[in-house]
């Protein structure tokens, strides 16, 4: 980069408008010389009195290789010869108090593996990307009208070698892609891979916003993994943390002797609960830093999107604080953080069409996924934390108490289309004493597994894109532990293997059937069929889309069986059972002996003639109320197994009316 280009870049950096600051800040390889390699060093330290670079190349002696100020930009820079790739370095920064601090490079591309904290000189030949076709079709593949089933991973504890050591990025590529394809996940989300010093932080306390963690290899190794996954048709997302950063003395905290990256106002400079510092979103250079970090991962590493962590802590100025702090208008909104997020999303969407920007936002903040032009934050997705909390609260309850909490499963549909939601059963739900998903299920051994299968079916058939944490699919009894691989040995036991098989088949059904996702953002793709059977805790709903056969989802959330349940239905015809969580092959009771079973839809009584091209009379009432048999002359007469999910498909050639007088079914006393 020429001096003129540096001046232009620094100007935009100081204005908060440079989203590629990593192209001139940091340590950049300039070429080889007879005595070694030449690098340019540049670091932003506006309050520093003196800056020098120290490292393996000068014996770590302060002052030997000083940097000079770059005008009034607050940037210091120098160029040095006789260096070598892989050498370690830091900046020796003398602050206004004349105290010298050794700081890692905020823009370093590579770093020592903990417990080392130095930055590493790194460059590579241009990586041979071969994912151009994937990138060209990304916007189409990741649209709202396409399926998205995300496998959330902590890369260091998915699988490990027999000696307990972690896999390299590159070594994981083939087996990870094969597993995701087999299990029916079309995307993977990595918990933070940005460099971090503390294993138990899981990557959420970041010290290297431009450096993939060296725990698993080099930056080139990570590119290999992403490229391989793209070529296998798998989207790759990164958990990214712009909400806070740790207080480690070698990193961003008090970078040049005082508040630099963090707020100067001590009331809002710290998240005391987490023991971390908060970025100053009003400071233009900090905004350039964060914009550039986001851009770096999307541009240099071809990630397909970012899951932005802890958004609630950013947009509420009082989040996690005892003090009642207000903005200039007396409200709790953090205007600077809100404008930062809006600009971040607009920038990323403009430069990388089709990428996903996912907000982990846990409150009722409106328009998280609405465009900025409409007053929204501009994210593509919002984690549906309300759905997750209500769902797990309901499923943890004993069966006899569920009837008193019926609305915990129906309430989500009152707001399901207010945002573009992602339904997440994430790592946060299986740590810190919360128990695994299996442990949350009430009842004996059999009922726990039956309940878990039903939970997964409910998640995958509810409107919204999906995310599950690694290991959920094998129903472990032990909470996730970051320091060892998940309990793959559990697959030696039938019940765990059968849950895995059910999740696999359910995932593939979701991916392959447009009824579950092609019309996922409005009531046009969803209808309640049974919503108020509080006595029996049986729910039923329709998923549909143009060109797809109607799907009827039935959830029996108690251990009772129903030999003859009369379910209002919207269209006549034969309804074929295509997935049964109670099947013996999944560990179920086998109450329905015939796996090829189908149920006729009866149309009886006055007005049973066909209307609207095949719908039975009373359909309008069903679509409006969806509550009882009296609203329609059409119904299915079903045998419903205990504690199960059934998915039925209306046969395409079903055109004949069936007549069966019947009466409304009641539950029996038979429990399983």
Secondary structure, 3 states (H helix, E strand, C coil): CCHHHHHHHHHHHHHCCCCCHHHCCEEEEEEEECCEEEEEEEEECCCCCEEEEEECCCCCCCCCCECEECCCCCEEEEEEEEECCCCEEEEEEECCCCCEEEECCCCCCCECCCCCCCEECCCCCCCCCCCHHHHHCHHHHCCCCCCCEEEEECHHHCCECCCCCECCHHHHHHHHHHHHHHHCCCEEEECCCEECCCHHHCCCCCCEEEEECHHHCCHHHHHHHHHHHHHCCCEEEEEECCCCEECCCCCCCCCCCCCCCECCCCCCCEECCCCEECECCCCHHHHHHHHHHHHHHHHCCCCCEEEECCHHHHHECCCCCCCCCCCCCCCCECHHHHHHHHHHHHHHHHHCCCCEEEECCCCCCCCCCCCHHHCCCCCCEEECHHHHHHHHHHHCCCHHHHHHHCHHHHHHHHCCCCCCEEEEECHHHHCCCCCCHHHHCCCCHHHHHHHHHHHHHHHHHCCCEEEEECCHHHCCCCCCCCCCCCCHHHHHCHHHHHHHHHHHHHHHHHHHCHHHCCCCCCHHHEEEEEEEECCCCEEEEEECCCCCCCEEEEEECCCECEEEEEEECCECEEEEEEEECCCHHHCCCCCCCCCCCEEEEEECCCCCCEECCCEECCHHHHHHCCCCHHHCCEEEEEEECCCEEEEEEECCCCCCCECCCCCCCCCCCCEC
